[in-house]
Amino acid sequence: MAMKQYGFLIDMQNCYGCKTCSMACKSENMTPMGVLWRRVRERHTDEPNTQAFISMSCNHCDDPQCMKVCPAGTYSKRADGIVVQDHDRCIGCRMCIMACPWSAPVYDPAEGKTSKCNLCAERLDEGLQPRCVESCPAGVLRFGEIAELRKEHTTQWTVLEKRYNLPDHTISQPNIVIIPPRD
């Protein structure tokens, strides 16, 4: 039987950069000042001249680089594919930050530790949606089994990586689907 793998669909085409997802995540997880697990990044291109937004957090990758490099064994992958962190084990070395191509783990200098999105695992366990998905007023974030999301849309990685300066997806195999903006 194939293992379940959750992921996100990110619709850049309809995101207008309101950051409600980021603030809802911060509120839900009560992260410290300056620690945002989900960030809305603004992207500009010259040819064609565009402005676009992309909401990013941990992508719960098939090959999580954070998990590979953490000397404290802080990261693990649940049966549903969610990459979780045992925060008590974190020693604050920041190896995960350096290894993650998506800049998902965030360092809190006051605590001296890193933390990251856990896809609202406790909410999912209760049958609820991740808070960022639930809060998005434009419906540009969706959540589900990545195989189902990929049946609906295909991510044109080469175009996105070049045009919007996204990391090479082959490094970590992120569980996201991205709908690019219209040209």
KETI-516288 format. One line per field, with one value per residue (C-alpha): x, y, z; residue number from 1; residue in one letter. Coordinates in steps of 0.2 Angstrom, whole numbers, plus 2048, in hexadecimal, padded with zeros to 3 digits. Layout:
// residues N
east = c(X|...)
north = c(Y|...)
up = c(Z|...)
n = c(NUM|...)
res = c(A|...)
// end
This chain:
// residues 183
east = c(800|807|80B|800|808|800|805|800|7F9|7FF|7F5|801|7F5|7E8|7F3|7F2|7FF|7F3|7FE|7EE|7F5|805|7FC|7F0|7FF|808|7F8|7F4|806|809|81B|826|82A|832|82F|823|821|817|81D|816|824|823|82A|82E|833|839|834|825|824|81A|817|812|810|813|80F|81C|81F|826|823|824|830|832|845|845|856|853|851|861|86C|865|872|865|859|84C|842|837|82A|819|810|806|816|816|827|827|833|836|839|840|84F|854|865|864|873|869|86F|85D|85B|86B|866|853|852|841|847|839|842|842|84F|849|858|84F|84C|85C|852|84A|838|82D|81C|815|806|7FB|7FD|7F2|7E4|7E5|7E4|7D4|7CD|7D0|7D9|7EA|7E7|7F0|7E4|7D5|7D8|7DD|7D0|7D4|7D5|7E6|7ED|7E6|7EB|7E9|7F1|7FF|7FA|7E9|7EF|7FB|7ED|7E5|7F4|806|814|81F|82E|83B|831|82D|83F|846|839|835|846|840|84B|84F|841|84C|856|848|839|82C|81A|812|809|80B|7FF|80A|803|7FD|809)
north = c(800|811|81D|82D|83D|84E|85E|86F|876|889|893|8A2|8A7|8AD|8B2|8C4|8C4|8C8|8BD|8B7|8A5|8AB|8B4|8A6|89A|8A5|8A7|894|88F|89E|89F|8AC|8BE|8BD|8AA|8A7|895|89A|8A9|8B2|8B6|8C3|8BF|8CB|8C7|8D2|8C9|8C9|8D6|8CE|8CE|8BE|8B7|8A6|8A0|893|889|878|86D|85D|856|844|847|853|85B|861|84F|849|856|858|852|851|846|854|850|841|83D|837|829|837|83F|84E|853|857|85E|858|86A|864|85B|86A|870|880|87C|882|874|872|884|883|872|877|87E|885|88F|886|884|895|899|8A2|8AB|8AE|89B|896|889|886|881|87F|87B|86A|86C|86E|85C|85D|865|858|84B|853|853|865|86F|877|889|891|888|88B|89E|8A2|8AE|8AB|898|898|88B|879|86A|858|848|84E|840|847|859|854|84C|85D|868|865|870|877|876|87C|88C|890|88D|898|8A6|8A7|8A2|893|885|876|86A|85B|85E|85A|855|861|85B|86B|86F|881|889|897|8A9|8AC|8B5)
up = c(800|7FB|809|80B|807|80B|802|7FD|7ED|7EB|7DE|7DA|7CC|7D9|7E8|7EC|7FA|809|815|81E|81D|825|833|836|837|843|84E|84E|853|85E|856|85E|858|847|844|835|830|820|816|807|7FC|7EE|7DD|7CF|7BD|7AF|79F|7A0|7AD|7BC|7CE|7D7|7E8|7EF|800|806|816|818|809|813|806|800|804|812|813|825|82B|822|82A|83C|848|856|84D|84F|83F|83A|82D|832|829|820|819|825|82B|83D|849|85B|861|872|869|85F|863|859|84D|83E|833|82D|828|81D|815|811|7FF|804|814|81E|82F|838|846|856|85D|86E|870|867|85D|84C|848|839|832|837|82B|83A|83E|84D|843|836|843|849|837|834|826|829|830|821|815|81F|821|80F|808|7F6|7F8|7F0|7FC|7FC|806|802|7FD|7F1|7E4|7E2|7E1|7D4|7C9|7C9|7C4|7BE|7C5|7B7|7C2|7B4|7B1|7C3|7C9|7BB|7BB|7CD|7D4|7DD|7E4|7DA|7DE|7DB|7EB|7F7|7ED|7F5|7F6|7EF|7DF|7D8|7CC|7C4|7C1|7AF|7A4)
n = c(1|2|3|4|5|6|7|8|9|10|11|12|13|14|15|16|17|18|19|20|21|22|23|24|25|26|27|28|29|30|31|32|33|34|35|36|37|38|39|40|41|42|43|44|45|46|47|48|49|50|51|52|53|54|55|56|57|58|59|60|61|62|63|64|65|66|67|68|69|70|71|72|73|74|75|76|77|78|79|80|81|82|83|84|85|86|87|88|89|90|91|92|93|94|95|96|97|98|99|100|101|102|103|104|105|106|107|108|109|110|111|112|113|114|115|116|117|118|119|120|121|122|123|124|125|126|127|128|129|130|131|132|133|134|135|136|137|138|139|140|141|142|143|144|145|146|147|148|149|150|151|152|153|154|155|156|157|158|159|160|161|162|163|164|165|166|167|168|169|170|171|172|173|174|175|176|177|178|179|180|181|182|183)
res = c(M|A|M|K|Q|Y|G|F|L|I|D|M|Q|N|C|Y|G|C|K|T|C|S|M|A|C|K|S|E|N|M|T|P|M|G|V|L|W|R|R|V|R|E|R|H|T|D|E|P|N|T|Q|A|F|I|S|M|S|C|N|H|C|D|D|P|Q|C|M|K|V|C|P|A|G|T|Y|S|K|R|A|D|G|I|V|V|Q|D|H|D|R|C|I|G|C|R|M|C|I|M|A|C|P|W|S|A|P|V|Y|D|P|A|E|G|K|T|S|K|C|N|L|C|A|E|R|L|D|E|G|L|Q|P|R|C|V|E|S|C|P|A|G|V|L|R|F|G|E|I|A|E|L|R|K|E|H|T|T|Q|W|T|V|L|E|K|R|Y|N|L|P|D|H|T|I|S|Q|P|N|I|V|I|I|P|P|R|D)
// end
